[in-house]
């Protein structure tokens, strides 16, 4: 299993749409998840899990430097040639995957994510010691001492001037 991270797709896209897009491109989608805001609307960010690493690499290469747009008339759909000519949805909810121009800021951001959701450290990785929580009273005393030292340093600095 491999995860592919997508960012920059239309706000009207949901899990089913992302899954249909990846399936149309030849990837076997295990699951997909779209991040939503507090109101339940899509944020344009998703994570797609595919079966093999080759499918993840292929999906990453195909979607990079492309964008998903709503076709306006026939000119946009006709300009989407080759592998990018994929239409998703019907009627008003139809979307087309097209290549982007050099300065286009609406390009999809596609990256391969970690192989596993929970990254487990290996035996050679450095071990970080757990942080010890400081006693609040000791911290208050330490901060008071530091404050007094700073005040004394400021006084001596002002006296020298």
HELIX and SHEET records of a PDB file:
HELIX    1   1 UNK A   15  UNK A   24  1                                  10    
HELIX    2   2 UNK A   53  UNK A   63  1                                  11    
HELIX    3   3 UNK A   75  UNK A   79  1                                   5    
HELIX    4   4 UNK A   82  UNK A   84  5                                   3    
HELIX    5   5 UNK A   91  UNK A   93  5                                   3    
HELIX    6   6 UNK A  136  UNK A  160  1                                  25    
SHEET    1   A 4 UNK A  29  UNK A  36  0                                        
SHEET    2   A 4 UNK A  42  UNK A  50 -1                                        
SHEET    3   A 4 UNK A   2  UNK A   7 -1                                        
SHEET    4   A 4 UNK A 109  UNK A 112 -1                                        
SHEET    1   B 3 UNK A  66  UNK A  69  0                                        
SHEET    2   B 3 UNK A  95  UNK A  99 -1                                        
SHEET    3   B 3 UNK A  87  UNK A  88 -1                                        
END                                                                             
